[in-house]
Amino acid sequence: MSRRKPGTVTIIPNVHIIDIAEEGKGVGKADELVIFVDKAVPGDVVDVRLTKKKKNFAEAVIEQLHEKSALRTDPFCPHFGTCGGCKWQHMGYDSQLKFKQKNVEAALQRLGKIDTSSAEPILGSVKNRYYRNKLEFTFSNKRWLEKTDIERDEDFDMNALGFHVPLRFDKILDIEHCYLQDDPSNQIRNAVRKYATENQLSFYDLRNHEGALRNLIIRTSTTGEVMVAVIFAYPEQEQVDGLMSFLKSAFPQITSLLYIINQKKNDTIFDQEVITFSGRDHIFEEMDGIRFKIGVKSFYQTNSEQAFELYKITREFAGFKGNELVYDLYTGAGTIANFVAKNVKQVVGVEYVPTAIEDAKFNSALNGIENTIFYAGDMKDILTSAFIAEHGKPDVVITDPPRAGMHADVVQRLLEMEAEKIVYVSCNAATQARDLELLSLKYNVERIKPVDMFPHTQHVENVVLLRLKA
């Protein structure tokens, strides 16, 4: 089955790749051993080198590609293979959609025991490049060196502004052009790097926690607004003022120019003061005639145009008639709540993060929406019998939990509430399937529709309509 190279390296020849796993790796078999192969595509025939071996499965990388799958395509990004994003660029987009649909259905069948024979076709993203509205880049004085860099045997500029290399917290891949966010994103990042180099601003040392420049956040909106936030660590004030003045002058299209001084050991900024250097402290996004305020700390779906499609499907699945009481669980900044408010009697939104709830309330007021009410706190603690008695039994529940799915206590409360319909939006079909099996005690699954929010990745959203059993 295999042969060993010196140094206990195990090579398995002529592995036929037959499927794609949920985490995005190709799947092959050698005798009874299941092998998950990085960057392999169904239809490939490859020699693989094992990187991890367990009793019944192994992980591997391609050692030699003997036969290329017909599904393969040339990656369009020069950073593919090193950068941790866009891991499916080597597979055609139509094929990506097919495997996303298959993986969603497989998870629902296997983990939720759900009949998926009537599942609706996945909705692909019209844009599969430049579709993100937010990117966060990291400054580092320890640039990741490619093999070709090392072979040149030259002195290197070790500063980088880009993304973390997978599994290496202290190494940053310097990004020249990213296909995830439309310009001026690339122009701004490259200009900041050039300015920092020319003016000798130090890049952050991720191990020793030293340096002036730490992170760069760029947000854009479909309304044409641009937010740039520079996160500094240990700068001189004149360095801050210099860089921010440069950005204001070089990019007049920036409508929100901000900076943060973060001297913590971690990169989170939710507890940090945001200083507005120029313009507003927020930008606006618009969807279906509704405006949403987005600050540097705000949560908003990162694919704006596809989020609109996702929310339209959610609204359609709910089948509102106009007189419903709706509970919107894990409401975030109230995007779905405000989106459906005009179609119902009242929406009650619940979310764990207090700042998100403040955004939700602001967005309702901004749009003159008066039939929403929002609460911040742990879902399992807020959603009590007393809460339901006070606000009324919902006709429809919309739930859009994080990847971990819903807490068992929340599922139990849904079973006790007995709303006529539940629309479950999920970014993780496995945890969604787990919750659906619990809900099957009182609910039937009526509709299933995957939605691709993140082309060239294995991630996929899924919308399920449940109806209370008679």
C-alpha positions, 0 to 999 in steps of 0.5 A: 500500500505504501512506501517509506522514504528516509525519515519515516515519511510515508508515501501512498501511491495512486490514491483515487480522490472520490469525494470532498470532505466537509472541511474542504479536503479531498477524500481517498481510500487506501485499503481500509484507510480513509485519507483526507488530502489537502488541495485534492479534487475528486477525480485526481489520481495522486501519490500522497505523503501522510502528515497525520495518521490515526487508526482509521483515517489519515491526513495527507498532502499531494506528493505527485499528481498523476491524473488531473481531475476534469473538475480542476481549474487554475487558481487565479490568485498567486497567493493560493496554496500559502494563504489560508483563504480561498482554498477551493480556487483549484476547482471550478465554481459550478463544481464547488456548488455541487459539493457544497449542496452534497455536504449539506444534505449529507450532514442533515441525513447523517446527523439529523436523520432528515429526508433531503430528497426535496432539498432545493438547489443551492443559490450560488453567488453572482460575484465569486471574486471581490465579494467581501465587504470587510478584511482585516490585515496584520502587520508583522516584522516576521514575513513568511518566506516562500521557497522561491524567496529562500532560494534567491539567497538575498537579504529580505525586507522581513516586514509584511502586511497581510494574512496569517499563514495557517497554523502559524500565529507569528508568520504573516504572508505579505499580500500584494493583491487580494481577490476578496475585496474590491478596490480601493482595498488593495490600493490602500493596503499597498499604500500603507505598507509603502508609507510605513516602509519609507517613514520607518514605522515599525511593524508589530512583533507578534512574539515580543509585542513590540512595534508601532503598526499592528492591524489594518481593517478596511470595510466597504459598502454597496453604497460606495462608502469606505472605512479604514481603521488602523490599529497601532500598538506602541507608536509615537503620536506624530507617527499616528498623525503622519499616517492618518494624514497621508491616508486622508490626503491620498484616499479622499474616498474614505468616509470613515477614517479611524484609529485604535491604540491596542496594547493588549496581548491579543488582537480583539478591539471590542474593548478598545477606544475608537478615535475618529481622525476624519469623517464619521465613525461609521459607514452605511450599508443599504438593503431593500431600502433599509439603511444599516449603520456599520461601525468598526466593531459592528457585525454585518454579513461579509458578502453584502449582495448575497446576504440580501438573497439569504434574507429574501429566502428567509422571509419567503420561507417564513411566508408572512401574512402581516399579523405575525409576532416574530422572535429573531434569535441571535439577531446580531445588529438586527439585520434580519429583524429590521429586514422583515419588520415591515412584513409582520406585526412585531419582531422581538430580537435577542442577542448576546452582545450588548453593542450589537443590540445598540446597533439594532436599536439604532438601525430601527430608529434610523429607518423609522421602524417602530415594531421592533424590540431588542434584548441583550443577554445569554439566549438560554437565560433570557428566553424564559417562560416569563419572557414569553408570557410578557411578549407573547407566544411567537407565530414564527421564530427565526434563528441564526445561531453561531457555528456552535448551533443552539444551546440545548436549553434554547432548543428545549424552549423552542419545543415548549413555545410551539411556534407554528413555524421556525426558520433556521439559518445556519453557517454549519450544517452539522450543528444545524442537523443536531438541533433539527433532530432535537426539534423533530420531536414536534416539528417537520422539516418542510424546505431546505435551501443552501446559499453560498456566501463564500465562494472558493471556500468550503463554507456554506449557509443553509436555510431550513423551514420547520412547521409544527406537527399537527 
